[in-house]
Amino acid sequence: MLHGTLPDLGFSLVELGAATILLAFILQLIWPRWAFTLMLKTSRREVKVLTSRKGKFVFDVKQAIEGAFIVRAQLPSQLN
C-alpha cells in the first residue's frame, strides 16, 4: 500500500522562489547601469546634457558637433 507520505516539497519551492526574487532585486540594485553622457557648455554658461544608454548614439552626436565646428572654422572669415 502507498500510504507513506512524500516529503513536502512545496515549502522548499516557496523558499527557493522567495530567495530568487530577493537575489534578483539585490542584483538589480548593484548591477552597473551604463549611461553615456555628453555635456555641452555654451558661451552663455548654459549647460545642456545628453544622456543615453546607447554609447554609439552619444558618440555619433559628439562627432557630428565636432564636425560642424571644423566646417565652421574652415569658412572664410567674412562669414564668421
PDB file of N, CA, C and O in Angstrom:
ATOM      1  N   MET A   1       0.827  -1.176   0.000  1.00  0.00           N
ATOM      2  CA  MET A   1       0.000   0.000   0.000  1.00  0.00           C
ATOM      3  C   MET A   1       0.874   1.243   0.000  1.00  0.00           C
ATOM      4  O   MET A   1       1.951   1.249   0.597  1.00  0.00           O
ATOM      5  N   LEU A   2       0.425   2.269  -0.653  1.00  0.00           N
ATOM      6  CA  LEU A   2       1.159   3.514  -0.778  1.00  0.00           C
ATOM      7  C   LEU A   2       0.604   4.557   0.173  1.00  0.00           C
ATOM      8  O   LEU A   2       0.193   5.636  -0.256  1.00  0.00           O
ATOM      9  N   HIS A   3       0.587   4.250   1.447  1.00  0.00           N
ATOM     10  CA  HIS A   3       0.068   5.203   2.415  1.00  0.00           C
ATOM     11  C   HIS A   3       1.174   6.089   2.986  1.00  0.00           C
ATOM     12  O   HIS A   3       0.900   6.991   3.778  1.00  0.00           O
ATOM     13  N   GLY A   4       2.399   5.840   2.595  1.00  0.00           N
ATOM     14  CA  GLY A   4       3.512   6.660   3.087  1.00  0.00           C
ATOM     15  C   GLY A   4       3.412   8.074   2.510  1.00  0.00           C
ATOM     16  O   GLY A   4       2.871   8.264   1.421  1.00  0.00           O
ATOM     17  N   THR A   5       3.912   9.023   3.209  1.00  0.00           N
ATOM     18  CA  THR A   5       3.842  10.407   2.740  1.00  0.00           C
ATOM     19  C   THR A   5       5.151  10.763   2.043  1.00  0.00           C
ATOM     20  O   THR A   5       6.236  10.333   2.435  1.00  0.00           O
ATOM     21  N   LEU A   6       5.004  11.551   1.016  1.00  0.00           N
ATOM     22  CA  LEU A   6       6.168  12.062   0.298  1.00  0.00           C
ATOM     23  C   LEU A   6       6.678  13.301   1.032  1.00  0.00           C
ATOM     24  O   LEU A   6       5.903  13.988   1.696  1.00  0.00           O
ATOM     25  N   PRO A   7       7.943  13.583   0.920  1.00  0.00           N
ATOM     26  CA  PRO A   7       8.454  14.800   1.552  1.00  0.00           C
ATOM     27  C   PRO A   7       7.745  16.021   0.988  1.00  0.00           C
ATOM     28  O   PRO A   7       7.443  16.073  -0.204  1.00  0.00           O
ATOM     29  N   ASP A   8       7.485  16.981   1.826  1.00  0.00           N
ATOM     30  CA  ASP A   8       6.772  18.190   1.411  1.00  0.00           C
ATOM     31  C   ASP A   8       7.729  19.107   0.664  1.00  0.00           C
ATOM     32  O   ASP A   8       8.545  19.795   1.276  1.00  0.00           O
ATOM     33  N   LEU A   9       7.625  19.112  -0.666  1.00  0.00           N
ATOM     34  CA  LEU A   9       8.488  19.930  -1.498  1.00  0.00           C
ATOM     35  C   LEU A   9       7.929  21.336  -1.683  1.00  0.00           C
ATOM     36  O   LEU A   9       8.649  22.233  -2.122  1.00  0.00           O
ATOM     37  N   GLY A  10       6.670  21.537  -1.359  1.00  0.00           N
ATOM     38  CA  GLY A  10       6.035  22.838  -1.553  1.00  0.00           C
ATOM     39  C   GLY A  10       6.717  23.931  -0.763  1.00  0.00           C
ATOM     40  O   GLY A  10       6.925  25.024  -1.291  1.00  0.00           O
ATOM     41  N   PHE A  11       7.068  23.680   0.464  1.00  0.00           N
ATOM     42  CA  PHE A  11       7.687  24.700   1.297  1.00  0.00           C
ATOM     43  C   PHE A  11       9.081  25.052   0.787  1.00  0.00           C
ATOM     44  O   PHE A  11       9.458  26.223   0.781  1.00  0.00           O
ATOM     45  N   SER A  12       9.835  24.068   0.367  1.00  0.00           N
ATOM     46  CA  SER A  12      11.176  24.360  -0.116  1.00  0.00           C
ATOM     47  C   SER A  12      11.130  25.114  -1.453  1.00  0.00           C
ATOM     48  O   SER A  12      12.018  25.918  -1.734  1.00  0.00           O
ATOM     49  N   LEU A  13      10.115  24.865  -2.272  1.00  0.00           N
ATOM     50  CA  LEU A  13       9.977  25.613  -3.521  1.00  0.00           C
ATOM     51  C   LEU A  13       9.597  27.066  -3.246  1.00  0.00           C
ATOM     52  O   LEU A  13      10.042  27.966  -3.958  1.00  0.00           O
ATOM     53  N   VAL A  14       8.794  27.296  -2.240  1.00  0.00           N
ATOM     54  CA  VAL A  14       8.446  28.660  -1.860  1.00  0.00           C
ATOM     55  C   VAL A  14       9.688  29.394  -1.369  1.00  0.00           C
ATOM     56  O   VAL A  14       9.917  30.552  -1.718  1.00  0.00           O
ATOM     57  N   GLU A  15      10.478  28.712  -0.564  1.00  0.00           N
ATOM     58  CA  GLU A  15      11.716  29.318  -0.093  1.00  0.00           C
ATOM     59  C   GLU A  15      12.649  29.633  -1.264  1.00  0.00           C
ATOM     60  O   GLU A  15      13.253  30.705  -1.306  1.00  0.00           O
ATOM     61  N   LEU A  16      12.765  28.720  -2.194  1.00  0.00           N
ATOM     62  CA  LEU A  16      13.601  28.923  -3.360  1.00  0.00           C
ATOM     63  C   LEU A  16      13.100  30.100  -4.195  1.00  0.00           C
ATOM     64  O   LEU A  16      13.896  30.915  -4.661  1.00  0.00           O
ATOM     65  N   GLY A  17      11.801  30.189  -4.382  1.00  0.00           N
ATOM     66  CA  GLY A  17      11.222  31.301  -5.143  1.00  0.00           C
ATOM     67  C   GLY A  17      11.465  32.634  -4.463  1.00  0.00           C
ATOM     68  O   GLY A  17      11.829  33.611  -5.117  1.00  0.00           O
ATOM     69  N   ALA A  18      11.265  32.679  -3.151  1.00  0.00           N
ATOM     70  CA  ALA A  18      11.493  33.925  -2.413  1.00  0.00           C
ATOM     71  C   ALA A  18      12.965  34.324  -2.464  1.00  0.00           C
ATOM     72  O   ALA A  18      13.288  35.501  -2.631  1.00  0.00           O
ATOM     73  N   ALA A  19      13.840  33.360  -2.323  1.00  0.00           N
ATOM     74  CA  ALA A  19      15.270  33.657  -2.388  1.00  0.00           C
ATOM     75  C   ALA A  19      15.663  34.156  -3.773  1.00  0.00           C
ATOM     76  O   ALA A  19      16.490  35.060  -3.893  1.00  0.00           O
ATOM     77  N   THR A  20      15.083  33.582  -4.809  1.00  0.00           N
ATOM     78  CA  THR A  20      15.372  34.008  -6.179  1.00  0.00           C
ATOM     79  C   THR A  20      14.909  35.439  -6.408  1.00  0.00           C
ATOM     80  O   THR A  20      15.627  36.236  -7.013  1.00  0.00           O
ATOM     81  N   ILE A  21      13.717  35.768  -5.931  1.00  0.00           N
ATOM     82  CA  ILE A  21      13.202  37.131  -6.094  1.00  0.00           C
ATOM     83  C   ILE A  21      14.076  38.124  -5.327  1.00  0.00           C
ATOM     84  O   ILE A  21      14.396  39.196  -5.840  1.00  0.00           O
ATOM     85  N   LEU A  22      14.455  37.774  -4.116  1.00  0.00           N
ATOM     86  CA  LEU A  22      15.303  38.643  -3.308  1.00  0.00           C
ATOM     87  C   LEU A  22      16.670  38.836  -3.976  1.00  0.00           C
ATOM     88  O   LEU A  22      17.181  39.954  -4.037  1.00  0.00           O
ATOM     89  N   LEU A  23      17.245  37.768  -4.462  1.00  0.00           N
ATOM     90  CA  LEU A  23      18.533  37.846  -5.142  1.00  0.00           C
ATOM     91  C   LEU A  23      18.436  38.689  -6.414  1.00  0.00           C
ATOM     92  O   LEU A  23      19.337  39.475  -6.706  1.00  0.00           O
ATOM     93  N   ALA A  24      17.366  38.531  -7.159  1.00  0.00           N
ATOM     94  CA  ALA A  24      17.180  39.324  -8.383  1.00  0.00           C
ATOM     95  C   ALA A  24      17.045  40.804  -8.045  1.00  0.00           C
ATOM     96  O   ALA A  24      17.582  41.649  -8.761  1.00  0.00           O
ATOM     97  N   PHE A  25      16.348  41.125  -6.984  1.00  0.00           N
ATOM     98  CA  PHE A  25      16.182  42.514  -6.568  1.00  0.00           C
ATOM     99  C   PHE A  25      17.537  43.124  -6.170  1.00  0.00           C
ATOM    100  O   PHE A  25      17.864  44.240  -6.574  1.00  0.00           O
ATOM    101  N   ILE A  26      18.303  42.395  -5.390  1.00  0.00           N
ATOM    102  CA  ILE A  26      19.618  42.881  -4.965  1.00  0.00           C
ATOM    103  C   ILE A  26      20.549  43.026  -6.168  1.00  0.00           C
ATOM    104  O   ILE A  26      21.292  44.002  -6.262  1.00  0.00           O
ATOM    105  N   LEU A  27      20.513  42.076  -7.072  1.00  0.00           N
ATOM    106  CA  LEU A  27      21.348  42.140  -8.275  1.00  0.00           C
ATOM    107  C   LEU A  27      20.989  43.357  -9.120  1.00  0.00           C
ATOM    108  O   LEU A  27      21.868  44.000  -9.694  1.00  0.00           O
ATOM    109  N   GLN A  28      19.701  43.673  -9.196  1.00  0.00           N
ATOM    110  CA  GLN A  28      19.256  44.819  -9.973  1.00  0.00           C
ATOM    111  C   GLN A  28      19.762  46.131  -9.361  1.00  0.00           C
ATOM    112  O   GLN A  28      20.022  47.091 -10.086  1.00  0.00           O
ATOM    113  N   LEU A  29      19.901  46.176  -8.055  1.00  0.00           N
ATOM    114  CA  LEU A  29      20.380  47.388  -7.395  1.00  0.00           C
ATOM    115  C   LEU A  29      21.871  47.616  -7.610  1.00  0.00           C
ATOM    116  O   LEU A  29      22.317  48.754  -7.755  1.00  0.00           O
ATOM    117  N   ILE A  30      22.641  46.528  -7.629  1.00  0.00           N
ATOM    118  CA  ILE A  30      24.089  46.699  -7.734  1.00  0.00           C
ATOM    119  C   ILE A  30      24.624  46.477  -9.141  1.00  0.00           C
ATOM    120  O   ILE A  30      25.793  46.761  -9.403  1.00  0.00           O
ATOM    121  N   TRP A  31      23.807  45.985 -10.037  1.00  0.00           N
ATOM    122  CA  TRP A  31      24.249  45.770 -11.412  1.00  0.00           C
ATOM    123  C   TRP A  31      24.545  47.129 -12.028  1.00  0.00           C
ATOM    124  O   TRP A  31      23.726  48.043 -11.933  1.00  0.00           O
ATOM    125  N   PRO A  32      25.695  47.271 -12.652  1.00  0.00           N
ATOM    126  CA  PRO A  32      26.024  48.597 -13.205  1.00  0.00           C
ATOM    127  C   PRO A  32      25.112  48.945 -14.374  1.00  0.00           C
ATOM    128  O   PRO A  32      24.887  48.144 -15.282  1.00  0.00           O
ATOM    129  N   ARG A  33      24.608  50.140 -14.319  1.00  0.00           N
ATOM    130  CA  ARG A  33      23.780  50.641 -15.411  1.00  0.00           C
ATOM    131  C   ARG A  33      24.621  51.672 -16.148  1.00  0.00           C
ATOM    132  O   ARG A  33      24.866  52.767 -15.640  1.00  0.00           O
ATOM    133  N   TRP A  34      25.049  51.325 -17.320  1.00  0.00           N
ATOM    134  CA  TRP A  34      25.885  52.217 -18.090  1.00  0.00           C
ATOM    135  C   TRP A  34      25.032  53.300 -18.710  1.00  0.00           C
ATOM    136  O   TRP A  34      24.054  53.019 -19.403  1.00  0.00           O
ATOM    137  N   ALA A  35      25.403  54.517 -18.462  1.00  0.00           N
ATOM    138  CA  ALA A  35      24.751  55.661 -19.079  1.00  0.00           C
ATOM    139  C   ALA A  35      25.852  56.531 -19.679  1.00  0.00           C
ATOM    140  O   ALA A  35      26.805  56.908 -18.996  1.00  0.00           O
ATOM    141  N   PHE A  36      25.708  56.836 -20.937  1.00  0.00           N
ATOM    142  CA  PHE A  36      26.681  57.657 -21.639  1.00  0.00           C
ATOM    143  C   PHE A  36      26.159  59.085 -21.667  1.00  0.00           C
ATOM    144  O   PHE A  36      24.995  59.323 -21.990  1.00  0.00           O
ATOM    145  N   THR A  37      27.020  60.027 -21.330  1.00  0.00           N
ATOM    146  CA  THR A  37      26.607  61.416 -21.186  1.00  0.00           C
ATOM    147  C   THR A  37      27.492  62.325 -22.018  1.00  0.00           C
ATOM    148  O   THR A  37      28.714  62.175 -22.042  1.00  0.00           O
ATOM    149  N   LEU A  38      26.865  63.257 -22.691  1.00  0.00           N
ATOM    150  CA  LEU A  38      27.566  64.291 -23.432  1.00  0.00           C
ATOM    151  C   LEU A  38      27.114  65.629 -22.861  1.00  0.00           C
ATOM    152  O   LEU A  38      25.929  65.958 -22.913  1.00  0.00           O
ATOM    153  N   MET A  39      28.049  66.399 -22.318  1.00  0.00           N
ATOM    154  CA  MET A  39      27.724  67.674 -21.698  1.00  0.00           C
ATOM    155  C   MET A  39      28.215  68.802 -22.597  1.00  0.00           C
ATOM    156  O   MET A  39      29.379  68.836 -22.996  1.00  0.00           O
ATOM    157  N   LEU A  40      27.319  69.711 -22.904  1.00  0.00           N
ATOM    158  CA  LEU A  40      27.642  70.846 -23.760  1.00  0.00           C
ATOM    159  C   LEU A  40      27.506  72.120 -22.946  1.00  0.00           C
ATOM    160  O   LEU A  40      26.464  72.370 -22.340  1.00  0.00           O
ATOM    161  N   LYS A  41      28.573  72.934 -22.934  1.00  0.00           N
ATOM    162  CA  LYS A  41      28.542  74.214 -22.226  1.00  0.00           C
ATOM    163  C   LYS A  41      28.607  75.325 -23.273  1.00  0.00           C
ATOM    164  O   LYS A  41      29.501  75.343 -24.120  1.00  0.00           O
ATOM    165  N   THR A  42      27.659  76.240 -23.205  1.00  0.00           N
ATOM    166  CA  THR A  42      27.619  77.325 -24.171  1.00  0.00           C
ATOM    167  C   THR A  42      28.317  78.550 -23.611  1.00  0.00           C
ATOM    168  O   THR A  42      28.681  78.591 -22.436  1.00  0.00           O
ATOM    169  N   SER A  43      28.500  79.554 -24.471  1.00  0.00           N
ATOM    170  CA  SER A  43      29.144  80.791 -24.035  1.00  0.00           C
ATOM    171  C   SER A  43      28.265  81.570 -23.058  1.00  0.00           C
ATOM    172  O   SER A  43      28.766  82.436 -22.341  1.00  0.00           O
ATOM    173  N   ARG A  44      26.987  81.282 -23.020  1.00  0.00           N
ATOM    174  CA  ARG A  44      26.073  81.932 -22.068  1.00  0.00           C
ATOM    175  C   ARG A  44      26.029  81.190 -20.732  1.00  0.00           C
ATOM    176  O   ARG A  44      25.170  81.455 -19.891  1.00  0.00           O
ATOM    177  N   ARG A  45      26.951  80.271 -20.551  1.00  0.00           N
ATOM    178  CA  ARG A  45      27.055  79.458 -19.344  1.00  0.00           C
ATOM    179  C   ARG A  45      25.863  78.507 -19.153  1.00  0.00           C
ATOM    180  O   ARG A  45      25.587  78.062 -18.039  1.00  0.00           O
ATOM    181  N   GLU A  46      25.183  78.212 -20.223  1.00  0.00           N
ATOM    182  CA  GLU A  46      24.136  77.198 -20.174  1.00  0.00           C
ATOM    183  C   GLU A  46      24.788  75.834 -20.323  1.00  0.00           C
ATOM    184  O   GLU A  46      25.774  75.676 -21.042  1.00  0.00           O
ATOM    185  N   VAL A  47      24.233  74.872 -19.647  1.00  0.00           N
ATOM    186  CA  VAL A  47      24.747  73.512 -19.738  1.00  0.00           C
ATOM    187  C   VAL A  47      23.618  72.624 -20.241  1.00  0.00           C
ATOM    188  O   VAL A  47      22.547  72.562 -19.637  1.00  0.00           O
ATOM    189  N   LYS A  48      23.860  71.954 -21.326  1.00  0.00           N
ATOM    190  CA  LYS A  48      22.907  71.002 -21.888  1.00  0.00           C
ATOM    191  C   LYS A  48      23.533  69.616 -21.780  1.00  0.00           C
ATOM    192  O   LYS A  48      24.716  69.436 -22.069  1.00  0.00           O
ATOM    193  N   VAL A  49      22.747  68.658 -21.371  1.00  0.00           N
ATOM    194  CA  VAL A  49      23.261  67.306 -21.175  1.00  0.00           C
ATOM    195  C   VAL A  49      22.436  66.335 -22.012  1.00  0.00           C
ATOM    196  O   VAL A  49      21.205  66.354 -21.987  1.00  0.00           O
ATOM    197  N   LEU A  50      23.132  65.505 -22.737  1.00  0.00           N
ATOM    198  CA  LEU A  50      22.504  64.421 -23.491  1.00  0.00           C
ATOM    199  C   LEU A  50      22.928  63.118 -22.832  1.00  0.00           C
ATOM    200  O   LEU A  50      24.118  62.818 -22.744  1.00  0.00           O
ATOM    201  N   THR A  51      21.958  62.349 -22.372  1.00  0.00           N
ATOM    202  CA  THR A  51      22.248  61.084 -21.705  1.00  0.00           C
ATOM    203  C   THR A  51      21.493  59.968 -22.411  1.00  0.00           C
ATOM    204  O   THR A  51      20.309  60.099 -22.723  1.00  0.00           O
ATOM    205  N   SER A  52      22.187  58.881 -22.655  1.00  0.00           N
ATOM    206  CA  SER A  52      21.580  57.729 -23.316  1.00  0.00           C
ATOM    207  C   SER A  52      22.292  56.462 -22.870  1.00  0.00           C
ATOM    208  O   SER A  52      23.441  56.506 -22.432  1.00  0.00           O
ATOM    209  N   ARG A  53      21.616  55.356 -22.982  1.00  0.00           N
ATOM    210  CA  ARG A  53      22.235  54.062 -22.712  1.00  0.00           C
ATOM    211  C   ARG A  53      22.941  53.516 -23.951  1.00  0.00           C
ATOM    212  O   ARG A  53      23.642  52.506 -23.882  1.00  0.00           O
ATOM    213  N   LYS A  54      22.752  54.184 -25.069  1.00  0.00           N
ATOM    214  CA  LYS A  54      23.374  53.755 -26.322  1.00  0.00           C
ATOM    215  C   LYS A  54      24.625  54.591 -26.567  1.00  0.00           C
ATOM    216  O   LYS A  54      24.544  55.750 -26.974  1.00  0.00           O
ATOM    217  N   GLY A  55      25.772  53.989 -26.315  1.00  0.00           N
ATOM    218  CA  GLY A  55      27.034  54.691 -26.442  1.00  0.00           C
ATOM    219  C   GLY A  55      27.327  55.154 -27.858  1.00  0.00           C
ATOM    220  O   GLY A  55      27.891  56.230 -28.051  1.00  0.00           O
ATOM    221  N   LYS A  56      26.956  54.364 -28.842  1.00  0.00           N
ATOM    222  CA  LYS A  56      27.210  54.733 -30.236  1.00  0.00           C
ATOM    223  C   LYS A  56      26.434  55.987 -30.609  1.00  0.00           C
ATOM    224  O   LYS A  56      26.948  56.834 -31.340  1.00  0.00           O
ATOM    225  N   PHE A  57      25.213  56.120 -30.121  1.00  0.00           N
ATOM    226  CA  PHE A  57      24.401  57.307 -30.397  1.00  0.00           C
ATOM    227  C   PHE A  57      25.077  58.564 -29.851  1.00  0.00           C
ATOM    228  O   PHE A  57      25.185  59.568 -30.556  1.00  0.00           O
ATOM    229  N   VAL A  58      25.527  58.512 -28.610  1.00  0.00           N
ATOM    230  CA  VAL A  58      26.182  59.663 -27.992  1.00  0.00           C
ATOM    231  C   VAL A  58      27.482  59.988 -28.729  1.00  0.00           C
ATOM    232  O   VAL A  58      27.790  61.157 -28.958  1.00  0.00           O
ATOM    233  N   PHE A  59      28.237  58.967 -29.095  1.00  0.00           N
ATOM    234  CA  PHE A  59      29.483  59.180 -29.839  1.00  0.00           C
ATOM    235  C   PHE A  59      29.203  59.823 -31.192  1.00  0.00           C
ATOM    236  O   PHE A  59      29.926  60.730 -31.605  1.00  0.00           O
ATOM    237  N   ASP A  60      28.156  59.362 -31.892  1.00  0.00           N
ATOM    238  CA  ASP A  60      27.810  59.930 -33.201  1.00  0.00           C
ATOM    239  C   ASP A  60      27.394  61.396 -33.082  1.00  0.00           C
ATOM    240  O   ASP A  60      27.752  62.211 -33.933  1.00  0.00           O
ATOM    241  N   VAL A  61      26.647  61.736 -32.040  1.00  0.00           N
ATOM    242  CA  VAL A  61      26.250  63.130 -31.829  1.00  0.00           C
ATOM    243  C   VAL A  61      27.490  63.988 -31.573  1.00  0.00           C
ATOM    244  O   VAL A  61      27.615  65.086 -32.115  1.00  0.00           O
ATOM    245  N   LYS A  62      28.393  63.485 -30.753  1.00  0.00           N
ATOM    246  CA  LYS A  62      29.639  64.215 -30.454  1.00  0.00           C
ATOM    247  C   LYS A  62      30.439  64.440 -31.735  1.00  0.00           C
ATOM    248  O   LYS A  62      30.930  65.544 -31.971  1.00  0.00           O
ATOM    249  N   GLN A  63      30.573  63.408 -32.558  1.00  0.00           N
ATOM    250  CA  GLN A  63      31.308  63.527 -33.814  1.00  0.00           C
ATOM    251  C   GLN A  63      30.639  64.542 -34.741  1.00  0.00           C
ATOM    252  O   GLN A  63      31.331  65.313 -35.406  1.00  0.00           O
ATOM    253  N   ALA A  64      29.316  64.554 -34.796  1.00  0.00           N
ATOM    254  CA  ALA A  64      28.598  65.486 -35.667  1.00  0.00           C
ATOM    255  C   ALA A  64      28.815  66.929 -35.211  1.00  0.00           C
ATOM    256  O   ALA A  64      29.011  67.818 -36.040  1.00  0.00           O
ATOM    257  N   ILE A  65      28.782  67.165 -33.899  1.00  0.00           N
ATOM    258  CA  ILE A  65      29.007  68.517 -33.377  1.00  0.00           C
ATOM    259  C   ILE A  65      30.440  68.963 -33.652  1.00  0.00           C
ATOM    260  O   ILE A  65      30.668  70.096 -34.076  1.00  0.00           O
ATOM    261  N   GLU A  66      31.403  68.077 -33.412  1.00  0.00           N
ATOM    262  CA  GLU A  66      32.797  68.427 -33.686  1.00  0.00           C
ATOM    263  C   GLU A  66      33.019  68.687 -35.169  1.00  0.00           C
ATOM    264  O   GLU A  66      33.770  69.589 -35.541  1.00  0.00           O
ATOM    265  N   GLY A  67      32.364  67.898 -36.015  1.00  0.00           N
ATOM    266  CA  GLY A  67      32.471  68.117 -37.459  1.00  0.00           C
ATOM    267  C   GLY A  67      31.905  69.460 -37.872  1.00  0.00           C
ATOM    268  O   GLY A  67      32.455  70.120 -38.754  1.00  0.00           O
ATOM    269  N   ALA A  68      30.806  69.877 -37.244  1.00  0.00           N
ATOM    270  CA  ALA A  68      30.220  71.185 -37.551  1.00  0.00           C
ATOM    271  C   ALA A  68      31.164  72.310 -37.150  1.00  0.00           C
ATOM    272  O   ALA A  68      31.271  73.311 -37.859  1.00  0.00           O
ATOM    273  N   PHE A  69      31.851  72.154 -36.018  1.00  0.00           N
ATOM    274  CA  PHE A  69      32.815  73.171 -35.602  1.00  0.00           C
ATOM    275  C   PHE A  69      33.997  73.240 -36.574  1.00  0.00           C
ATOM    276  O   PHE A  69      34.502  74.326 -36.860  1.00  0.00           O
ATOM    277  N   ILE A  70      34.428  72.115 -37.068  1.00  0.00           N
ATOM    278  CA  ILE A  70      35.537  72.090 -38.023  1.00  0.00           C
ATOM    279  C   ILE A  70      35.142  72.780 -39.321  1.00  0.00           C
ATOM    280  O   ILE A  70      35.914  73.565 -39.873  1.00  0.00           O
ATOM    281  N   VAL A  71      33.938  72.487 -39.808  1.00  0.00           N
ATOM    282  CA  VAL A  71      33.463  73.126 -41.046  1.00  0.00           C
ATOM    283  C   VAL A  71      33.333  74.627 -40.837  1.00  0.00           C
ATOM    284  O   VAL A  71      33.712  75.413 -41.705  1.00  0.00           O
ATOM    285  N   ARG A  72      32.801  75.024 -39.692  1.00  0.00           N
ATOM    286  CA  ARG A  72      32.634  76.455 -39.389  1.00  0.00           C
ATOM    287  C   ARG A  72      33.996  77.165 -39.335  1.00  0.00           C
ATOM    288  O   ARG A  72      34.119  78.297 -39.801  1.00  0.00           O
ATOM    289  N   ALA A  73      34.995  76.520 -38.781  1.00  0.00           N
ATOM    290  CA  ALA A  73      36.321  77.125 -38.670  1.00  0.00           C
ATOM    291  C   ALA A  73      36.986  77.278 -40.033  1.00  0.00           C
ATOM    292  O   ALA A  73      37.842  78.145 -40.206  1.00  0.00           O
ATOM    293  N   GLN A  74      36.609  76.458 -40.993  1.00  0.00           N
ATOM    294  CA  GLN A  74      37.230  76.499 -42.313  1.00  0.00           C
ATOM    295  C   GLN A  74      36.532  77.489 -43.252  1.00  0.00           C
ATOM    296  O   GLN A  74      37.013  77.722 -44.361  1.00  0.00           O
ATOM    297  N   LEU A  75      35.424  78.067 -42.833  1.00  0.00           N
ATOM    298  CA  LEU A  75      34.727  79.044 -43.671  1.00  0.00           C
ATOM    299  C   LEU A  75      35.549  80.314 -43.747  1.00  0.00           C
ATOM    300  O   LEU A  75      36.321  80.607 -42.834  1.00  0.00           O
ATOM    301  N   PRO A  76      35.396  81.068 -44.819  1.00  0.00           N
ATOM    302  CA  PRO A  76      36.104  82.345 -44.914  1.00  0.00           C
ATOM    303  C   PRO A  76      35.723  83.249 -43.733  1.00  0.00           C
ATOM    304  O   PRO A  76      34.606  83.185 -43.220  1.00  0.00           O
ATOM    305  N   SER A  77      36.654  84.069 -43.325  1.00  0.00           N
ATOM    306  CA  SER A  77      36.459  84.900 -42.130  1.00  0.00           C
ATOM    307  C   SER A  77      35.321  85.903 -42.303  1.00  0.00           C
ATOM    308  O   SER A  77      34.823  86.419 -41.302  1.00  0.00           O
ATOM    309  N   GLN A  78      34.891  86.198 -43.518  1.00  0.00           N
ATOM    310  CA  GLN A  78      33.803  87.149 -43.745  1.00  0.00           C
ATOM    311  C   GLN A  78      32.488  86.607 -43.214  1.00  0.00           C
ATOM    312  O   GLN A  78      31.630  87.380 -42.788  1.00  0.00           O
ATOM    313  N   LEU A  79      32.318  85.304 -43.233  1.00  0.00           N
ATOM    314  CA  LEU A  79      31.053  84.716 -42.786  1.00  0.00           C
ATOM    315  C   LEU A  79      31.036  84.459 -41.282  1.00  0.00           C
ATOM    316  O   LEU A  79      29.969  84.222 -40.717  1.00  0.00           O
ATOM    317  N   ASN A  80      32.180  84.500 -40.629  1.00  0.00           N
ATOM    318  CA  ASN A  80      32.234  84.228 -39.185  1.00  0.00           C
ATOM    319  C   ASN A  80      31.682  85.350 -38.435  1.00  0.00           C
ATOM    320  O   ASN A  80      31.640  85.310 -37.206  1.00  0.00           O
TER     321      ASN A  80
END
